[in-house]
Amino acid sequence: MTTVDARDDPSSLESSHSVTDVLAGRAADFAAARRSSGQPRARSARPTTGVAVLACMDARLDVHALLGLGEGDAHVLRNAGGVVTDDMIRSLAVSQHELGTTEIILLHHTQCGMISITDDGFRDKLLERTGARPDWPVHAFSDLEENVRLSIARLRSNPFLAATTSVRGFIYDVATGELSEVTL
């Protein structure tokens, strides 16, 4: 399959097509190729490694490639900053108690955009652009390693997650591709 990046070659898209149209077409090609190749599919929603990964949504962070994961190997949960929010706790609790995960990997990265903003500053920006100021926390942070440590502690102390769960945190360097573990 040929990859076309419409940002580099806008002429690759007809005026009536969006990037979403192109991606949806690729999904159809993917399904057809899978059917014709007889490629096995994951048989269960239960990850084969027993791992759940909580990572930042940054497009430079390819979690599957970085950790050598394939389809069905892990639950990968993402949000801005890879922050441990109530919704991430909800998803991790389901991952553990319904689908058997026993390890959690926190995956943050250098040059994270959540370091360059503040909660109030971002709320003000939204107020200016949308006319509404959100009441939800933005969860910006100023110290990457400290945020990973706080996230590890928050997960380890959460009553909805199994006390036997392994929780480890890492920082991915977007410039070098290296992964460094953060310890408490």
N, C-alpha and C positions, 0 to 999 in steps of 0.2 A: 504494500500500500504506500502511496506517495503522500508525504506530509506537506501540506501547503500552509504557510503562515500568512494569513491575510494582512497582517500588519506590515510585513515586508513586501508583499506583492498584492496591493489592493485590487489590481486588475484580475486576480484569481477568483474573485467573487463577482457574480452577476449582481446587478443593482437590486434584484429582488431577493437576494439571499443574504442572510446574516451569518455570522460566525457560528451561531447555534445551529443553523441549518446545515452547515458543513460538518459540524461535529456529530449531529444526529445521523447524517449520511454515513459518516465513518463508523458509527455504532452498528448500522445495518450491515456494512461491509464486514465488520468484526464478527457479527453473528453468523453471516453466511460462510465466512472462512472457517469458523469454528465447526459449523455443521459439516462442511465438506472434508475437513481434516480428521474428524473423529476425535479431536482433542478432548481429553477428559476435563470435566468440570468439577468444581468443589461440590461435594455431595451434601454438605452440612453447613449451617451458619456458625457452627462451633469451630473456632480457629484451631488448626492442626498443631500450632506451637503453644497454645494456651496463653498467648500474649495479647495485651491491648496496648496500643501506642497512642499517647496523647501528644499531638504535635501542633506547631504553628501552621497556619494556612498559607504561608509564603510560597509562592510559585517556584522559588528556587530550591525548595526542599522536597525532593522526590523520595518519600519515605520508603516505598517499596524497593527502589533501586539501591538506596543507601544501605538498608538493612538486609538486602538480599531476599526479600519476601516475595512470594508468589501469591496468586489468587487463593484465597481460603486459608492463608497462613496466620493472619492476625486481624484483629479489629483495629482500624486506624481512625481515630477521632481527631478532628481538626477544628481550630478556631483561631481568631486573631491573637497571637502571642502564645498559643499553646497553654492558655490559662486554665487553671482548675476552677471552673464555674459550677454552679448548681446543676446545670444541664449536663456538664461532663460527668459529674458524680452520678447523675441518673443513668447515663449511658454506661458508665463503668460498672455500676451496680447490676444492671441487666447483663452486661458482658460476663460478670463473675457468677452471679447467682442463677442465671438461666442458661449460660453458654460455656461455663467452665473455665474461664481464664483465671490464671493464678499469678501472672506477672504483669506489671505495668511499667512501661518505658515512657518517660517524659523526654520529649525531643524539642529543644529550643535551638536557636541559631544566632550567629553573629549578625550584625546590621539589621536587627529586628525593628520594624517600624513602630512597635509599641513602646520603644525606648524614646522615640523622638516626639511623642505627644504626651499630653497630660489629660486626666479625666475631664477637668473643667474646660480646658482648651478645646477638646474635641466636642464636648457638649455645646459649647458656645458656637463652634463651627456648624454643628447640626441645626442649632436654633437659627443662625443666620441664613442657612441654605434651605431649610424646610419650614421654618416658622414654629417648630416644636423643639423643646428641650427634653431629651430622654431622662427618665428617672432611674434607668438601669446603670450599673457600674460599667465603666469602660475597661477597667483593669490595666491601665497603663503602668509601666514600671521603669525605674531608672537604672537598676543594677541587674544585669542578666543572670549572673551566678547566684545572687541572693534570691532572685525570683524562682530559680530552679530549686534551691534549698527550701524555700517557703512552700513550694508546690509539693515537694516530697513529703514534708512534715504534714501538710494539710491532708494528703492522701492517706498517710500512715495513721493519722488520728481520726479519720472519718468513720463514724459508727456503721455506715451502710456498706463499707468495704471490708472484706475478710481480713482479719488481723494477720493471717499467715501469708498474705500477698507480698511478693517481692516488688518493691518500688525503687526504681533507679532512674537517675536523671542525667541527661547528656546535652552537650552543646555542639552543634554542627557548625563548622567554620565554612561559610559560603565561599570564601576566597580559595581555600586549600582543599576542601572536601573532607577534612579530618574531623573525627568525632572525639570529644573529650568528656570523660565522666566527671560529674560534679558530686562530691560527697558532702555529707553533713558535718 
